[in-house]
Amino acid sequence: MKSISEQAVIKKDGSCCTPSADRSVTSAVASPLATKEISSGILERMVLLPGGRFLMGTDSPDAFPLDGEGPVREVTVAPFALERYPVTNELFARFVTATGYKTEAEIYGWSFVFWKHISRSRYPELVEDTVAQAPWWCKVPGAKWDAPEGPGSNIAQRANYPVVHVSWNDANAYTAWTGQRLPTEAEWEYAARGGLVQKLYPWGDKLRPEGKHLCNIWQGEFPNNDTADDGYAGTCPVDAFPPNGFGLYSITGNAWEWCADWFSTDFHKTADGLNPQGPPTGTNRVVKGGSFLCHKSYCNRYRVAARSSNTPDSSTSNTGFRCAL
């Protein structure tokens, strides 16, 4: 089996959490969907945040300078609302049922799946290719939001898990339908910090205070042995761990979350700090929060200041989103 070359690339900074799909054909995403009025049910799922000034980014030695995490700078965000949880399989299923929407993984016919989550007996059948620099990422035809490990898998017992295998374009289509939007990176980081100032995690500086796991990340030796000491070897229910100080759940770990911004490693160094929205153009969109695959040995990006990116049409088994207003 040859390794993926044209279909996927891994960023040179060593970030292997979100392989990028270089789709060689024009996107065939469904036509824009009619926006719904904001329902009371949606509003009940959201936390109203006052906004204001906060210190964004980090100068921590734990940071990845090539990701553009620093320098620390004062940023101001206007009041906004953010959903308590990432969008779940149950909610995304409602969207699909109501609209007939097809995700880009479905349109292109494949998505990236982490190798340990593919049936060993069916591996030769299911895996078409792998990423050269990160062979644990497998191109699996038929992998999609409701078949997250490929054909034969399902989400029957995962209604309250974050939807994955959704591209930025898919997430944007969902928010257009609900009348919401994706948060900016600044809004996301303000919310993730939960009112704390320059802490590594949403709850403080210690990863496991009093020995307790507070997020879903990798334990063991990556990429071969996940001991699942936190209780999960893949994604987990969105309410599996306690919320941060703002009442937001699953804000780090579990699944990466798409943000509205185009990604740049230096645009923020000279940009206005008032309601920043990233550069006007780009090739990749920002993702924040890390995932169940993040481990200190190679991808310590479950810190609130950490950031990564992916192309807007890429989809993986560890990337989802949450909605803002």
Backbone bond lengths (Angstrom), bond angles and torsions (degrees), N, CA, C in turn:
res aa  C-N    CA-C-N  psi(-1)  N-CA   C-N-CA  omega(-1)  CA-C   N-CA-C  phi
1 M - - - 1.465 - - 1.519 110.18 -
2 K 1.306 116.91 122.26 1.461 119.58 178.21 1.522 109.92 -76.72
3 S 1.319 115.88 158.07 1.448 120.61 178.34 1.512 110.79 -86.40
4 I 1.320 115.51 150.18 1.454 120.42 179.40 1.519 109.54 -62.73
5 S 1.300 116.89 131.73 1.462 120.26 174.68 1.514 110.00 -121.17
6 E 1.320 117.56 -60.18 1.460 120.93 -178.12 1.528 111.62 -74.82
7 Q 1.317 116.93 -31.86 1.463 118.88 -173.68 1.516 113.12 -78.33
8 A 1.319 118.39 -22.65 1.458 118.91 -173.60 1.510 111.14 -153.22
9 V 1.308 114.81 149.39 1.455 120.64 175.79 1.515 108.80 -137.70
10 I 1.331 116.24 155.18 1.455 122.10 175.32 1.524 107.37 -112.65
11 K 1.315 115.86 135.72 1.454 120.16 -176.62 1.524 110.73 -62.07
12 K 1.327 116.25 144.41 1.453 121.68 -174.28 1.514 113.31 -67.75
13 D 1.333 118.28 -16.35 1.455 120.18 -178.83 1.521 112.36 -78.09
14 G 1.318 118.15 0.91 1.452 120.94 176.64 1.507 113.50 95.07
15 S 1.307 118.60 0.74 1.453 120.27 178.45 1.512 109.75 -74.49
16 C 1.322 115.81 117.53 1.462 120.53 -176.23 1.514 111.72 -115.83
17 C 1.325 116.76 11.11 1.459 119.21 -173.79 1.515 113.19 -76.36
18 T 1.326 117.46 -28.88 1.457 119.81 -173.82 1.513 110.57 -135.03
19 P 1.325 118.56 88.38 1.466 120.19 179.49 1.512 111.02 -64.63
20 S 1.309 116.23 143.36 1.458 121.65 -176.45 1.516 111.20 -96.99
21 A 1.302 116.11 136.76 1.456 121.58 175.48 1.516 108.57 -95.39
22 D 1.318 116.00 120.36 1.455 120.56 176.83 1.518 107.47 -95.30
23 R 1.328 115.85 82.83 1.457 120.13 -176.55 1.522 108.67 -67.59
24 S 1.297 116.55 126.94 1.458 120.74 -173.80 1.517 113.45 -92.41
25 V 1.337 116.48 1.74 1.454 119.71 178.35 1.515 108.67 -122.10
26 T 1.311 115.85 158.77 1.457 120.64 179.47 1.516 110.42 -62.45
27 S 1.319 115.93 137.61 1.462 120.01 -179.41 1.513 111.11 -58.39
28 A 1.319 115.11 137.16 1.464 120.95 179.75 1.513 110.64 -111.42
29 V 1.320 115.76 34.18 1.451 120.04 -178.85 1.528 110.37 -60.31
30 A 1.323 115.35 145.88 1.457 120.16 -178.87 1.522 111.07 -57.65
31 S 1.326 115.93 158.79 1.461 121.19 179.87 1.519 110.50 -58.81
32 P 1.349 117.68 152.20 1.456 120.25 177.99 1.520 111.16 -52.69
33 L 1.329 114.79 139.85 1.457 120.28 -175.53 1.520 110.67 -98.30
34 A 1.300 115.48 148.99 1.456 120.54 -179.36 1.531 110.36 -62.98
35 T 1.311 116.28 135.88 1.452 121.27 179.83 1.521 110.71 -78.25
36 K 1.325 116.04 134.01 1.454 121.05 176.58 1.524 110.02 -87.93
37 E 1.296 116.45 155.89 1.455 119.42 170.21 1.533 108.26 -67.97
38 I 1.326 115.87 150.58 1.453 119.61 179.73 1.527 109.01 -68.07
39 S 1.316 116.58 120.20 1.462 120.41 -177.87 1.518 110.67 -87.47
40 S 1.323 115.54 161.26 1.459 120.04 177.78 1.521 110.51 -63.58
41 G 1.338 116.60 -32.30 1.457 119.64 178.46 1.506 112.32 -62.92
42 I 1.322 116.40 -39.87 1.462 120.17 177.78 1.517 110.50 -65.59
43 L 1.307 116.61 -45.45 1.462 120.36 -178.84 1.524 111.42 -61.55
44 E 1.322 117.02 -34.98 1.462 120.56 179.54 1.521 111.98 -67.28
45 R 1.336 117.23 -22.56 1.461 120.51 179.77 1.527 112.20 -85.32
46 M 1.317 117.06 -3.38 1.460 120.38 -171.83 1.527 112.65 -108.32
47 V 1.323 114.93 152.87 1.454 122.80 175.69 1.522 107.74 -107.62
48 L 1.320 116.45 127.99 1.460 121.33 176.96 1.523 108.90 -82.25
49 L 1.320 116.59 125.17 1.459 121.68 -177.12 1.521 109.94 -115.04
50 P 1.324 117.75 135.42 1.474 120.69 -172.89 1.514 114.24 -73.21
51 G 1.338 117.29 -18.84 1.458 118.93 -175.71 1.517 110.82 70.88
52 G 1.320 115.51 -165.81 1.454 120.96 -178.03 1.516 111.19 119.79
53 R 1.314 116.05 -167.97 1.455 121.26 -177.28 1.530 111.16 -84.87
54 F 1.314 116.32 143.39 1.463 120.93 172.97 1.522 108.43 -153.84
55 L 1.320 115.91 164.93 1.459 121.81 178.84 1.519 108.87 -93.71
56 M 1.327 115.91 112.13 1.461 122.67 -177.05 1.522 109.98 -99.22
57 G 1.319 116.27 151.68 1.455 120.70 179.15 1.516 111.60 82.21
58 T 1.320 116.62 -173.94 1.454 121.08 -178.65 1.523 110.89 -156.00
59 D 1.315 115.21 152.57 1.455 122.32 170.54 1.526 109.62 -114.12
60 S 1.310 116.60 18.94 1.460 123.07 -177.21 1.523 111.37 -64.37
61 P 1.336 117.73 146.16 1.472 120.42 174.35 1.530 112.36 -64.86
62 D 1.317 117.07 -15.03 1.468 120.72 176.80 1.524 112.23 -78.34
63 A 1.325 117.05 -10.95 1.463 121.15 -174.20 1.523 112.01 -74.12
64 F 1.332 114.91 162.33 1.457 122.48 172.86 1.529 107.86 -105.83
65 P 1.337 118.54 100.36 1.472 120.68 -176.48 1.524 112.89 -55.87
66 L 1.335 117.61 -35.84 1.461 120.08 -178.15 1.522 112.60 -69.80
67 D 1.325 117.53 -12.86 1.464 121.21 175.20 1.527 112.06 -83.33
68 G 1.336 116.81 -11.46 1.460 119.75 -177.08 1.512 113.09 75.98
69 E 1.326 117.35 35.82 1.467 119.76 -179.88 1.522 112.27 -72.04
70 G 1.323 117.77 -29.53 1.449 121.01 -178.22 1.518 111.22 -109.85
71 P 1.313 115.98 178.14 1.456 126.05 -0.96 1.529 111.54 -82.06
72 V 1.323 115.75 168.86 1.463 119.54 171.30 1.520 108.03 -62.04
73 R 1.311 117.13 132.44 1.468 120.62 179.22 1.522 109.60 -143.98
74 E 1.330 114.35 152.82 1.459 120.06 178.86 1.522 109.24 -82.18
75 V 1.316 115.35 126.86 1.460 122.33 -177.96 1.525 108.66 -128.65
76 T 1.319 116.09 145.62 1.462 121.30 177.19 1.518 109.70 -120.20
77 V 1.331 115.84 130.58 1.464 120.16 175.46 1.523 108.72 -120.42
78 A 1.319 115.45 143.47 1.465 121.33 177.01 1.527 109.49 -73.01
79 P 1.333 117.52 162.19 1.463 119.50 175.70 1.533 110.97 -56.10
80 F 1.318 116.19 141.64 1.467 120.85 179.04 1.521 108.67 -155.19
81 A 1.305 115.85 175.68 1.466 121.19 177.22 1.515 109.12 -123.82
82 L 1.326 116.11 146.32 1.458 121.87 179.91 1.522 108.88 -137.04
83 E 1.324 116.26 140.92 1.461 119.20 -179.73 1.522 110.84 -65.72
84 R 1.335 115.20 142.12 1.463 120.58 -179.94 1.520 112.21 -60.32
85 Y 1.309 115.61 -33.57 1.459 121.19 -174.61 1.535 110.28 -125.47
86 P 1.318 116.65 157.18 1.466 118.36 167.56 1.532 109.44 -61.50
87 V 1.313 116.98 158.60 1.465 120.70 176.25 1.530 108.16 -62.84
88 T 1.317 115.68 129.59 1.457 121.24 -175.90 1.523 111.73 -93.68
89 N 1.315 115.08 168.54 1.467 120.34 174.39 1.524 110.94 -58.38
90 E 1.309 116.78 -39.04 1.462 120.13 -179.38 1.525 111.43 -62.24
91 L 1.325 116.69 -45.39 1.456 120.03 -179.44 1.525 111.14 -68.59
92 F 1.316 117.10 -40.60 1.463 119.24 -179.97 1.526 110.12 -66.59
93 A 1.320 117.46 -33.76 1.466 120.92 177.67 1.532 110.57 -63.35
94 R 1.318 117.31 -36.87 1.475 120.30 177.06 1.524 110.50 -62.29
95 F 1.306 115.19 -42.65 1.464 121.69 178.28 1.524 110.66 -60.17
96 V 1.317 116.56 -48.32 1.458 121.17 -179.17 1.520 111.17 -64.27
97 T 1.323 116.70 -41.97 1.461 120.48 179.49 1.520 111.51 -63.45
98 A 1.319 116.31 -40.28 1.467 120.96 -176.73 1.522 112.64 -74.28
99 T 1.334 117.09 -29.10 1.469 119.87 -170.65 1.519 114.69 -117.13
100 G 1.316 116.81 -19.62 1.459 119.31 -173.76 1.518 112.98 74.41
101 Y 1.314 117.29 16.76 1.461 121.96 -175.78 1.524 111.83 -60.94
102 K 1.318 116.30 139.92 1.447 123.70 174.14 1.530 109.26 -111.63
103 T 1.307 116.39 125.87 1.459 119.98 178.55 1.526 110.24 -71.56
104 E 1.325 114.97 164.37 1.462 118.72 179.05 1.527 111.67 -66.08
105 A 1.328 117.78 -31.33 1.467 119.43 174.95 1.526 110.55 -60.58
106 E 1.335 116.46 -36.57 1.466 120.24 178.04 1.528 111.31 -73.32
107 I 1.312 116.12 -41.29 1.462 120.13 -178.10 1.527 110.92 -66.00
108 Y 1.332 116.44 -44.97 1.457 119.56 179.65 1.520 112.68 -81.06
109 G 1.328 116.32 -18.44 1.457 120.32 173.78 1.510 116.47 91.41
110 W 1.364 117.98 7.04 1.464 119.42 179.95 1.523 110.67 -161.41
111 S 1.339 114.41 165.40 1.454 121.22 174.11 1.523 108.47 -154.41
112 F 1.337 116.55 170.48 1.456 121.51 -179.68 1.524 111.58 -87.66
113 V 1.341 116.38 133.11 1.460 123.28 178.55 1.524 108.47 -127.43
114 F 1.313 116.58 138.53 1.466 121.38 176.68 1.527 109.55 -68.28
115 W 1.318 116.67 134.28 1.460 121.71 -168.06 1.521 114.43 -60.48
116 K 1.327 118.16 -34.33 1.456 120.90 -177.71 1.530 112.97 -68.94
117 H 1.324 116.38 -14.87 1.462 119.78 -177.95 1.526 112.74 -97.22
118 I 1.320 115.42 6.54 1.460 120.95 178.18 1.522 109.16 -100.90
119 S 1.303 116.49 133.02 1.457 121.27 179.03 1.524 110.75 -51.71
120 R 1.349 116.56 124.97 1.466 120.17 -179.37 1.521 111.18 -59.74
121 S 1.331 116.21 -39.66 1.460 119.13 -177.12 1.522 112.24 -69.64
122 R 1.344 116.68 -23.99 1.458 120.48 -177.48 1.527 112.42 -106.51
123 Y 1.320 117.27 4.63 1.459 120.61 -175.17 1.537 112.62 -54.37
124 P 1.341 119.43 -49.84 1.469 118.97 -179.94 1.527 112.85 -61.27
125 E 1.328 115.64 -30.06 1.461 120.34 -179.62 1.520 111.87 -76.45
126 L 1.332 117.16 -38.91 1.461 121.36 -171.03 1.520 114.22 -89.26
127 V 1.329 117.55 -32.00 1.466 120.86 -172.40 1.525 110.42 -93.19
128 E 1.314 115.59 120.02 1.465 120.79 178.43 1.511 112.34 -88.94
129 D 1.340 116.53 -31.03 1.455 120.55 -173.90 1.514 108.91 -163.76
130 T 1.343 116.44 170.39 1.459 121.66 174.92 1.522 109.32 -136.54
131 V 1.326 115.63 163.07 1.458 121.37 178.89 1.523 108.95 -81.75
132 A 1.319 117.29 128.69 1.469 121.89 -173.09 1.519 112.32 -55.72
133 Q 1.339 117.11 -49.64 1.462 120.63 -175.32 1.526 112.79 -82.80
134 A 1.320 117.24 -9.76 1.464 121.73 -177.90 1.520 108.73 -147.72
135 P 1.319 117.86 75.98 1.458 121.14 -171.97 1.520 114.80 -66.44
136 W 1.324 116.80 -6.58 1.465 119.08 174.51 1.533 111.65 -74.35
137 W 1.331 117.02 -11.29 1.465 120.56 174.83 1.526 109.19 -95.48
138 C 1.318 114.72 121.22 1.461 121.18 -173.73 1.527 111.14 -114.25
139 K 1.294 115.50 136.24 1.464 121.52 172.28 1.533 107.47 -82.20
140 V 1.331 115.34 113.38 1.462 120.40 -175.09 1.529 109.79 -118.57
141 P 1.317 118.59 106.37 1.465 120.63 174.31 1.532 110.18 -59.34
142 G 1.328 115.48 134.00 1.453 120.34 179.83 1.510 114.80 89.89
143 A 1.337 118.40 -8.34 1.464 120.29 174.99 1.519 108.51 -71.32
144 K 1.325 117.12 131.57 1.462 122.33 -178.22 1.509 109.34 -159.97
145 W 1.315 116.18 -178.34 1.467 119.89 -170.40 1.517 112.83 -58.91
146 D 1.337 118.29 -36.09 1.465 119.78 -178.75 1.529 112.58 -102.46
147 A 1.312 117.52 7.96 1.467 124.06 170.79 1.519 106.83 -138.76
148 P 1.338 117.84 66.09 1.471 121.62 -165.55 1.522 115.64 -66.37
149 E 1.333 117.86 -20.72 1.464 119.93 175.77 1.527 111.48 -106.38
150 G 1.313 116.60 11.80 1.453 121.25 179.35 1.513 112.49 103.03
151 P 1.322 117.73 -177.37 1.464 121.88 -178.11 1.528 112.08 -52.35
152 G 1.320 115.49 133.90 1.455 121.17 -178.40 1.512 113.71 97.23
153 S 1.336 117.86 -17.01 1.466 120.82 176.18 1.519 109.41 -93.29
154 N 1.324 117.15 164.56 1.460 120.90 -178.68 1.519 109.78 -155.35
155 I 1.315 115.74 177.28 1.470 121.54 -179.86 1.520 110.91 -117.31
156 A 1.326 116.54 25.13 1.462 120.87 -176.06 1.526 112.66 -55.16
157 Q 1.315 117.35 -35.27 1.467 121.33 179.96 1.533 111.91 -104.98
158 R 1.332 117.04 17.82 1.466 119.80 -175.08 1.531 112.38 -128.66
159 A 1.308 117.09 35.94 1.464 120.18 -179.37 1.524 111.49 -59.30
160 N 1.325 116.96 -35.94 1.460 121.86 -175.23 1.523 112.43 -99.43
161 Y 1.318 117.09 20.58 1.453 122.75 174.89 1.533 108.44 -96.39
162 P 1.336 117.83 157.20 1.467 118.50 177.61 1.519 111.10 -66.66
163 V 1.319 117.18 136.81 1.455 119.40 173.53 1.527 108.49 -65.99
164 V 1.332 116.12 137.75 1.463 121.45 177.78 1.527 108.78 -129.61
165 H 1.301 116.96 -177.57 1.469 122.01 -172.63 1.530 110.58 60.11
166 V 1.330 116.32 34.59 1.466 121.10 175.35 1.526 108.09 -115.77
167 S 1.304 116.54 130.06 1.456 122.02 177.20 1.533 109.97 -79.33
168 W 1.314 115.61 171.54 1.474 119.77 173.62 1.522 109.45 -59.89
169 N 1.320 116.87 -40.86 1.467 120.36 178.81 1.521 111.68 -62.20
170 D 1.337 117.00 -38.65 1.460 120.77 177.00 1.525 110.57 -65.18
171 A 1.324 116.09 -45.25 1.465 120.25 179.81 1.522 110.68 -61.38
172 N 1.324 116.32 -40.57 1.456 120.66 179.69 1.526 111.10 -65.49
173 A 1.334 116.83 -36.73 1.463 120.67 177.42 1.525 110.71 -65.13
174 Y 1.318 116.25 -40.87 1.469 120.38 178.28 1.530 110.67 -61.80
175 T 1.329 116.82 -46.91 1.464 119.07 -178.26 1.523 111.65 -66.74
176 A 1.323 117.09 -31.95 1.464 119.46 176.22 1.519 110.60 -63.74
177 W 1.332 116.34 -37.71 1.466 121.30 -179.79 1.524 111.85 -69.62
178 T 1.328 116.60 -39.85 1.468 119.38 -178.50 1.523 112.50 -81.64
179 G 1.336 117.11 -15.00 1.461 119.76 -175.31 1.512 112.67 86.78
180 Q 1.311 117.36 12.03 1.458 121.89 177.72 1.531 109.32 -101.22
181 R 1.314 116.32 -159.16 1.466 121.90 178.42 1.512 107.80 -158.33
182 L 1.319 116.52 169.90 1.455 121.00 171.72 1.525 109.15 -82.12
183 P 1.332 117.80 145.77 1.471 119.28 177.44 1.522 110.93 -72.13
184 T 1.321 115.99 151.67 1.459 118.83 169.32 1.525 108.14 -70.67
185 E 1.321 116.18 163.79 1.470 119.26 177.44 1.526 110.78 -60.91
186 A 1.329 116.95 -39.93 1.465 120.15 179.94 1.528 110.76 -64.07
187 E 1.322 117.38 -43.33 1.464 120.15 177.16 1.515 110.80 -61.74
188 W 1.342 115.60 -44.90 1.466 119.47 -179.08 1.527 110.23 -59.29
189 E 1.317 117.48 -46.84 1.464 119.48 -176.74 1.526 111.81 -68.98
190 Y 1.335 116.60 -39.49 1.464 119.60 174.79 1.521 109.83 -56.12
191 A 1.325 116.66 -47.30 1.467 121.48 -177.86 1.523 111.46 -66.38
192 A 1.344 116.52 -42.37 1.465 120.82 -177.06 1.524 111.45 -63.96
193 R 1.311 117.13 -32.44 1.465 119.99 -179.13 1.525 112.28 -69.29
194 G 1.303 118.05 -20.29 1.462 120.94 173.26 1.512 114.99 61.70
195 G 1.339 117.15 26.09 1.457 120.31 179.40 1.520 113.86 93.69
196 L 1.328 117.65 -7.97 1.462 120.61 177.97 1.530 110.12 -83.55
197 V 1.317 115.89 155.63 1.460 120.89 -176.28 1.530 110.45 -108.60
198 Q 1.318 116.28 117.47 1.461 123.33 172.92 1.539 113.85 53.68
199 K 1.321 116.30 39.65 1.455 120.84 172.53 1.530 109.36 -92.39
200 L 1.323 116.16 155.54 1.459 120.40 -178.90 1.523 112.08 -68.37
201 Y 1.330 116.10 -39.81 1.452 121.57 -173.43 1.527 110.27 -123.47
202 P 1.303 118.33 169.22 1.470 120.29 -178.82 1.521 113.53 -62.26
203 W 1.336 117.89 -17.42 1.457 121.71 -177.18 1.525 113.19 -112.12
204 G 1.324 118.83 -6.95 1.466 120.64 -178.55 1.514 112.06 147.94
205 D 1.329 116.91 -156.35 1.462 121.43 -175.04 1.527 114.03 -100.61
206 K 1.311 118.15 -13.44 1.458 121.26 -179.16 1.519 109.40 -98.21
207 L 1.329 116.98 126.79 1.459 120.58 -176.32 1.520 111.96 -61.52
208 R 1.326 117.21 -42.68 1.463 120.88 -177.99 1.524 109.66 -126.64
209 P 1.332 117.55 78.81 1.468 119.58 178.80 1.530 110.78 -61.90
210 E 1.330 115.48 131.12 1.467 122.16 -178.08 1.528 111.37 55.61
211 G 1.332 116.26 28.00 1.456 120.95 176.97 1.512 115.34 76.81
212 K 1.346 118.37 8.60 1.456 121.87 -176.29 1.529 111.75 -93.39
213 H 1.318 115.65 136.73 1.462 120.41 172.65 1.531 108.97 -79.13
214 L 1.321 116.15 129.98 1.464 120.43 -178.53 1.524 112.93 -118.34
215 C 1.324 116.47 4.40 1.464 119.97 175.54 1.528 108.73 -157.46
216 N 1.305 115.83 165.96 1.456 122.42 -176.48 1.521 110.17 -99.18
217 I 1.335 116.26 99.26 1.453 122.10 177.31 1.528 108.96 -132.61
218 W 1.315 117.14 -176.86 1.465 122.62 -176.71 1.524 110.63 -82.10
219 Q 1.325 116.07 135.24 1.468 120.92 167.80 1.525 107.61 -121.96
220 G 1.322 116.20 142.26 1.453 120.06 -179.15 1.509 110.93 113.20
221 E 1.327 116.36 -151.21 1.459 122.38 -178.38 1.522 109.45 -107.10
222 F 1.321 115.96 112.86 1.466 119.93 -179.39 1.532 109.59 -80.25
223 P 1.335 119.62 140.08 1.470 128.22 2.88 1.526 113.99 -104.11
224 N 1.343 116.32 19.24 1.462 118.84 -170.40 1.525 115.28 -98.35
225 N 1.321 117.56 -30.70 1.459 118.92 -172.96 1.515 111.51 -136.96
226 D 1.316 116.33 104.72 1.464 121.61 173.36 1.524 107.15 -100.74
227 T 1.315 116.29 110.16 1.461 119.92 -178.60 1.519 112.56 -71.49
228 A 1.347 116.48 -15.34 1.468 121.56 179.12 1.522 112.02 55.79
229 D 1.321 116.96 39.18 1.460 120.19 177.99 1.521 112.58 -60.85
230 D 1.330 116.77 -24.45 1.461 119.37 178.66 1.523 112.02 -82.45
231 G 1.328 116.45 -1.33 1.460 120.97 176.76 1.511 114.92 104.93
232 Y 1.351 116.66 -6.47 1.462 119.20 -173.63 1.525 110.97 -143.52
233 A 1.349 115.22 136.64 1.452 121.19 176.86 1.523 111.99 -104.04
234 G 1.302 117.37 -3.60 1.461 123.41 175.43 1.516 107.64 -140.23
235 T 1.310 117.18 -149.80 1.454 119.10 175.06 1.526 110.05 -66.06
236 C 1.312 115.97 164.32 1.463 121.39 -178.33 1.524 109.00 -138.99
237 P 1.337 117.81 168.42 1.462 119.48 176.24 1.521 111.31 -53.84
238 V 1.315 116.34 146.02 1.463 119.81 -174.94 1.522 113.04 -67.88
239 D 1.327 117.19 -16.19 1.464 120.41 179.02 1.526 111.82 -109.53
240 A 1.331 117.29 22.98 1.462 120.83 -175.58 1.527 113.07 -70.33
241 F 1.333 117.20 -24.54 1.456 121.21 -178.20 1.530 109.31 -124.72
242 P 1.325 117.58 159.85 1.466 120.21 -175.99 1.526 112.44 -63.29
243 P 1.336 117.39 154.84 1.468 120.96 177.50 1.513 111.60 -77.45
244 N 1.339 115.30 167.56 1.462 119.00 175.09 1.526 110.16 -83.89
245 G 1.319 116.49 -170.33 1.452 120.33 -175.61 1.509 115.23 -64.69
246 F 1.325 117.89 -17.99 1.460 122.27 177.18 1.534 112.00 -96.27
247 G 1.339 116.95 1.84 1.454 119.54 179.53 1.517 113.94 83.28
248 L 1.341 116.97 22.20 1.459 121.66 -179.22 1.526 110.07 -100.18
249 Y 1.318 116.34 131.26 1.452 122.54 -176.61 1.528 111.29 -100.03
250 S 1.334 114.88 151.23 1.457 122.37 171.75 1.527 111.95 54.75
251 I 1.326 116.34 36.42 1.458 120.39 -174.95 1.533 111.48 -79.03
252 T 1.330 117.70 -22.19 1.462 120.85 170.78 1.522 108.97 -130.43
253 G 1.334 115.90 151.63 1.451 120.72 -174.52 1.522 111.18 73.74
254 N 1.295 116.44 -175.32 1.470 124.92 178.52 1.525 111.65 70.95
255 A 1.328 118.49 -76.80 1.468 120.78 178.20 1.523 109.63 -145.05
256 W 1.329 115.94 138.74 1.457 120.70 172.61 1.524 109.67 -56.73
257 E 1.327 116.86 152.59 1.458 121.21 -179.87 1.533 110.21 -124.77
258 W 1.326 114.72 127.28 1.463 121.14 176.88 1.529 110.52 -64.95
259 C 1.310 116.41 140.83 1.459 122.98 170.09 1.524 109.08 -115.16
260 A 1.319 116.34 167.23 1.464 120.81 -175.76 1.530 112.81 -71.72
261 D 1.339 117.76 -28.05 1.461 122.32 -167.63 1.522 114.56 -72.96
262 W 1.328 114.29 147.07 1.455 120.11 161.31 1.521 107.65 -69.01
263 F 1.318 117.12 149.39 1.461 122.14 -176.68 1.527 111.35 -91.32
264 S 1.315 115.44 137.72 1.460 122.44 171.64 1.516 107.69 -149.91
265 T 1.317 116.91 147.13 1.458 119.62 179.14 1.523 112.97 -89.29
266 D 1.342 117.52 -10.25 1.462 118.34 -175.95 1.526 115.07 -138.71
267 F 1.320 118.58 -6.96 1.460 120.13 -178.06 1.525 111.45 -55.44
268 H 1.343 116.70 -38.85 1.462 121.38 -175.91 1.527 113.26 -67.19
269 K 1.326 116.80 -17.18 1.458 119.33 -177.01 1.522 112.63 -68.53
270 T 1.323 116.78 -24.06 1.467 120.53 179.17 1.526 112.39 -122.74
271 A 1.312 118.09 0.54 1.463 121.63 -176.59 1.519 111.47 -77.60
272 D 1.313 115.65 158.04 1.464 122.49 175.16 1.525 108.48 -63.91
273 G 1.317 117.39 136.07 1.461 122.01 -179.79 1.511 114.26 -85.91
274 L 1.336 118.06 5.72 1.465 121.03 179.93 1.528 108.93 -96.15
275 N 1.318 116.61 112.75 1.465 122.63 -179.61 1.535 112.12 48.13
276 P 1.324 117.97 54.18 1.467 120.00 -177.71 1.529 111.68 -63.67
277 Q 1.325 115.08 144.80 1.457 120.64 -177.97 1.531 112.10 -128.62
278 G 1.312 117.46 15.12 1.452 120.31 179.02 1.509 111.77 79.21
279 P 1.324 116.72 179.67 1.466 120.84 -178.39 1.520 111.86 -68.65
280 P 1.324 117.77 158.87 1.470 120.70 -176.91 1.523 113.75 -72.00
281 T 1.320 118.09 -22.76 1.460 121.68 179.82 1.522 109.73 -141.52
282 G 1.310 116.22 169.88 1.450 120.24 177.51 1.515 110.95 173.32
283 T 1.312 115.83 -173.47 1.471 121.30 177.54 1.518 111.91 -113.92
284 N 1.329 117.07 -25.81 1.458 122.60 -178.90 1.517 110.60 -121.69
285 R 1.328 116.34 152.16 1.461 122.41 173.27 1.530 109.76 -103.84
286 V 1.321 115.51 152.00 1.465 121.74 -178.48 1.527 110.85 -71.61
287 V 1.332 115.86 139.29 1.461 122.01 166.07 1.523 107.49 -123.68
288 K 1.317 115.44 146.43 1.466 121.31 -176.88 1.527 110.47 -133.73
289 G 1.328 115.24 156.64 1.453 120.63 167.61 1.510 117.28 102.61
290 G 1.339 118.43 -17.23 1.452 119.08 -177.84 1.522 112.47 72.51
291 S 1.329 116.32 -173.54 1.460 120.35 -176.53 1.521 110.74 -152.21
292 F 1.321 115.36 -177.03 1.461 121.07 178.28 1.519 112.32 -63.88
293 L 1.319 118.43 -12.16 1.463 122.26 179.34 1.522 113.28 -92.53
294 C 1.309 118.52 -9.81 1.461 120.53 -176.24 1.527 111.03 -71.44
295 H 1.331 115.21 136.84 1.464 122.07 -179.63 1.523 108.16 -145.94
296 K 1.320 116.17 145.42 1.465 120.39 -175.19 1.521 112.74 -60.24
297 S 1.330 117.59 -21.18 1.454 120.26 -176.33 1.520 113.17 -72.60
298 Y 1.348 117.76 -20.44 1.472 117.56 -177.22 1.516 113.30 -148.88
299 C 1.311 118.75 -24.20 1.469 120.23 -175.32 1.519 110.10 -144.76
300 N 1.306 114.82 70.00 1.469 120.62 -179.53 1.525 109.25 -79.25
301 R 1.333 115.19 62.57 1.471 119.78 -174.74 1.528 112.94 -114.15
302 Y 1.320 116.29 25.31 1.454 119.62 171.60 1.528 110.66 -93.58
303 R 1.315 116.65 9.26 1.463 121.79 171.52 1.534 109.30 -77.64
304 V 1.328 118.04 151.10 1.463 120.19 -174.91 1.525 112.95 -67.41
305 A 1.328 118.55 -27.51 1.459 120.45 179.64 1.521 112.27 -84.80
306 A 1.317 117.79 -14.50 1.460 120.99 -177.21 1.523 110.49 -66.15
307 R 1.302 114.99 154.35 1.460 120.54 -178.15 1.518 109.66 -151.95
308 S 1.299 115.10 155.61 1.451 121.08 173.81 1.524 106.58 -150.26
309 S 1.334 117.12 -168.59 1.454 119.22 -176.68 1.514 110.45 -157.55
310 N 1.303 115.17 166.41 1.457 121.07 173.97 1.521 108.63 -158.34
311 T 1.328 115.39 161.75 1.454 119.13 177.84 1.529 109.97 -68.62
312 P 1.317 118.37 148.46 1.472 120.82 -173.19 1.519 115.29 -63.01
313 D 1.342 116.90 -17.55 1.464 119.19 -179.47 1.518 112.66 -102.10
314 S 1.345 118.13 5.63 1.462 121.19 -179.26 1.523 111.12 -81.89
315 S 1.321 115.47 148.76 1.460 120.81 175.92 1.519 108.77 -142.37
316 T 1.329 115.26 143.25 1.457 121.78 -178.35 1.524 109.31 -143.68
317 S 1.328 114.89 170.25 1.463 119.61 -179.79 1.522 112.85 -81.66
318 N 1.340 117.27 6.52 1.467 119.36 178.36 1.522 113.00 -132.78
319 T 1.326 117.74 26.28 1.465 120.81 178.87 1.521 110.95 -130.50
320 G 1.338 115.38 127.66 1.466 122.23 176.46 1.516 109.68 -136.56
321 F 1.343 117.57 -145.47 1.456 120.68 -179.08 1.518 110.38 -168.87
322 R 1.334 115.71 165.58 1.469 121.52 168.37 1.513 107.96 -135.20
323 C 1.324 116.41 163.65 1.460 121.70 -169.62 1.518 112.66 -108.22
324 A 1.326 114.19 151.39 1.462 122.48 178.66 1.521 109.75 -125.07
325 L 1.314 114.62 168.05 1.463 122.64 172.98 1.528 107.70 -138.79
